[in-house]
Amino acid sequence: MFRSRRSGLVRRLWRARVQVRRSADGEGEDESSGSGSEIGGSTCGQAADSDPARPCGGGGRHPDDDPELKSVTFSVLKRLKERQLELLVQAVESRGGLESGCVHFPRPDVRIGRRTVAPHVLTCLLWRWPDLQQPHQLKTLICCQSYGQQDGDSGPTVCCNPYHYTRLCGPESPPPPYSRYPLERLRTLSPEESVNSSTETGASPSLYPPPPSTSDLSDLPGSGRKRSHWCSIAYWEHRTRVGRLFAVYDASVNIFHELPHGDGFCLGLLTSGESHERENVVRTRKKIGYGLTLSKEPDGVWAYNRSGHAIFVNSPTLDVPNSRTLIVRKIPPGFSIKIFDYERSEMLQRTSNSDLLDGPYDPNSVRISFAKGWGPSYSRQFITSCPCWVEVLLNINR
């Protein structure tokens, strides 16, 4: 008897489930290693020591490879329509490289042994992160229909496309003891306290104009205003800027070297003009792959690492307040981080101490390096020593 197409798709998905790969020891500061516990370097969650998930295909036993998990998975998948299974196969086999729609599944949780998980957590466990523990570790991407919805108003179904979700980075490292303000105090400072404190240290309370509200960052429909970009992106190779500034108008943008489907800022089309490109630049460009996605959201700007290697981020709203210590956050593949927080930016600009600034400082600029880190925890002290990096210039009161 011939197997149905639906059964074939289900078996195809089961074979594509992933396992955790551990990075080899002694990698130094390579893209999948490096200490995040030192001052000046910070990494995200438990997956910092894990390479991107890969399909299980003769490379070791899946940590949850048991008959009960298989039975539950088959039971869930067989409740999907053929078109939904095709979308799921497309997303899983392309590892998110191809744009795929939402895969809706009834919201009630499923039970695996003594553990009860939501359907979208199950798909993320199977095809992306076997170490995933709780739903709150996930963030819905802006491309998903359920983005921005609460549990109560999201309807009877939930999207189970694992590539419509990303892992959230863990909490920030605590500030060093010489930081003038602990993070908890900064979160509760009133505007009057901020002005008084900065005046005592000789800093101007209006050193930088506060950023506008998020509603000011979008064009008002029917207002007749010319559409403005919310950020510009500059691509650098070491100290050399390559190509022109790329202005971003849409709510999200892909920055990539090669992508099977999609648009955005393609770094693979840019050339530095040098007759012989440096070898480390060529190697690093190949590691960019699917790159990252920047999205402008109500609470700030988010970066989602779509590549197979870590990215490294430095941002004014991720730094320790009023400190000379440079904080570079390591973002593993599949993880997201809020690289710029509007509210925190306004608060920090009220409490900033100009005496601690070394040279020119842009409070609305974020720097992201591909595959190679820099700063106190790495051999590269400056981002200009990194082979490939981008500068995100946010269009806030510019």
ROKOL-291936 format. One record per residue (C-alpha): residue in three letters; x, y, z. Coordinates in steps of 0.5 Angstrom, whole numbers, plus 500, padded with zeros to 3 digits. Layout:
! ROKOL-291936
ALAXYZ/...
END
This chain:
! ROKOL-291936
MET500500500/PHE503507498/ARG504512504/SER500518503/ARG503525502/ARG501527509/SER505521512/GLY511523508/LEU511530510/VAL510528518/ARG516523517/ARG520528513/LEU519533519/TRP521528524/ARG528526521/ALA529534521/ARG529534529/VAL535537532/GLN540536537/VAL545540541/ARG552541539/ARG557543544/SER563547541/ALA570544542/ASP575547548/GLY580551546/GLU577556541/GLY579562544/GLU575568542/ASP572564536/GLU565566534/SER562560538/SER566561544/GLY569566548/SER568568556/GLY562572557/SER563572565/GLU568578565/ILE567585565/GLY566588559/GLY563582555/SER557579556/THR553573553/CYS546570553/GLY543564556/GLN545557557/ALA546557549/ALA552561549/ASP556554549/SER552551543/ASP553552536/PRO546552532/ALA542546532/ARG543541526/PRO538536524/CYS539529527/GLY542524522/GLY547519524/GLY551524529/GLY549522536/ARG542520539/HIS537526540/PRO537528548/ASP529527547/ASP529521542/ASP524516546/PRO518513543/GLU513517547/LEU516524544/LYS515521537/SER508519539/VAL506526541/THR510529535/PHE506525530/SER500526533/VAL501533533/LEU503533526/LYS498529523/ARG492534526/LEU495539521/LYS493540514/GLU497538508/ARG499545506/GLN501547513/LEU505541513/GLU508544507/LEU510550510/LEU513547516/VAL517543512/GLN519549508/ALA521553514/VAL525547518/GLU529545512/SER531552510/ARG533554517/GLY529560516/GLY532562510/LEU525562506/GLU520566508/SER514562510/GLY507563513/CYS504562520/VAL502554522/HIS496555526/PHE495549531/PRO489549537/ARG492552543/PRO491547548/ASP498544551/VAL500537550/ARG503533555/ILE510529554/GLY511524560/ARG510529566/ARG511535562/THR506539559/VAL508544554/ALA505549549/PRO504547542/HIS509552539/VAL514550545/LEU514543542/THR516545535/CYS521550538/LEU524544542/LEU524539536/TRP527544531/ARG531549534/TRP532549541/PRO532542545/ASP534546551/LEU528550551/GLN525550558/GLN519555558/PRO515559553/HIS517566556/GLN524565554/LEU521566547/LYS519572543/THR515572537/LEU518575531/ILE515581527/CYS513577521/CYS508573525/GLN501574525/SER501573532/TYR506579534/GLY504583539/GLN498579541/GLN496577548/ASP494570550/GLY487572552/ASP486576545/SER490571540/GLY484566539/PRO484559539/THR490557535/VAL497559536/CYS503559531/CYS507553531/ASN512555526/PRO519555530/TYR522560525/HIS517565527/TYR520565534/THR527567537/ARG530566544/LEU531572548/CYS538573551/GLY539573559/PRO539578564/GLU545583563/SER551583567/PRO551586574/PRO554593574/PRO561594577/PRO562597584/TYR565603581/SER559605577/ARG555611580/TYR548609579/PRO546601580/LEU541599575/GLU535599580/ARG536606582/LEU537608575/ARG530605573/THR527609579/LEU530616578/SER525621577/PRO526627572/GLU527632578/GLU532627581/SER536626575/VAL537633573/ASN539635580/SER544629580/SER547631574/THR548638576/GLU552636582/THR557633578/GLY558639573/ALA554635567/SER549639563/PRO542636564/SER540637557/LEU547634554/TYR543631549/PRO536632547/PRO531626549/PRO528622544/PRO521622542/SER516617543/THR515611539/SER509615536/ASP514620533/LEU518615530/SER513613525/ASP509617519/LEU502619521/PRO497617515/GLY494622511/SER499628514/GLY502629508/ARG509629511/LYS515626507/ARG516619509/SER523619513/HIS527613515/TRP528611522/CYS535609521/SER541608517/ILE546603516/ALA553603515/TYR558597513/TRP565597515/GLU571592514/HIS576594519/ARG577602518/THR574602511/ARG567604510/VAL564600504/GLY558602500/ARG553608502/LEU549609507/PHE543604507/ALA536608509/VAL531603513/TYR524605512/ASP520599513/ALA519596520/SER524591519/VAL530590515/ASN535584514/ILE542585513/PHE545579510/HIS551576506/GLU546571502/LEU539569503/PRO535564499/HIS529569499/GLY528576502/ASP530583501/GLY534588505/PHE541590506/CYS546585502/LEU553585504/GLY555580499/LEU554585493/LEU559590496/THR566591495/SER571595498/GLY575597492/GLU581594494/SER585589489/HIS586584494/GLU581583500/ARG584581507/GLU584574508/ASN580575515/VAL575579511/VAL573574506/ARG573568511/THR568573516/ARG564575510/LYS562568509/LYS560567516/ILE555572515/GLY550568512/TYR543570513/GLY546575518/LEU541579522/THR534582522/LEU533589525/SER526591527/LYS523597530/GLU518596535/PRO514600541/ASP519599546/GLY525599542/VAL530596537/TRP531589537/ALA536585533/TYR535577531/ASN541573530/ARG539569523/SER546567522/GLY550560524/HIS555564528/ALA555569534/ILE554577533/PHE557582538/VAL553588540/ASN555595543/SER550600545/PRO549606549/THR543603552/LEU547596554/ASP553600557/VAL554601564/PRO551608566/ASN557613567/SER562608567/ARG568607562/THR568600561/LEU565598554/ILE560592555/VAL560588548/ARG554583548/LYS555576545/ILE548574541/PRO548566539/PRO545564533/GLY537564534/PHE537569539/SER535576540/ILE536582544/LYS533589545/ILE539593542/PHE536600543/ASP531602549/TYR528608548/GLU526609555/ARG532607558/SER536612553/GLU532618555/MET533616562/LEU541615561/GLN542622557/ARG539625563/THR544622568/SER550622563/ASN557625566/SER560628560/ASP567628564/LEU567620563/LEU566621555/ASP573619551/GLY572623545/PRO566624540/TYR560620543/ASP553618539/PRO548616544/ASN544614538/SER549609535/VAL549602535/ARG555597533/ILE554590531/SER560585529/PHE559579525/ALA563573528/LYS568576532/GLY568580538/TRP572586541/GLY573590548/PRO576588554/SER574580554/TYR578579547/SER584580543/ARG581586539/GLN580592543/PHE577596538/ILE571595533/THR575597528/SER580591529/CYS574587527/PRO573584520/CYS566586518/TRP561590522/VAL555595521/GLU554601525/VAL546603526/LEU545610526/LEU538611529/ASN534617526/ILE532620533/ASN533628533/ARG538628528/
END
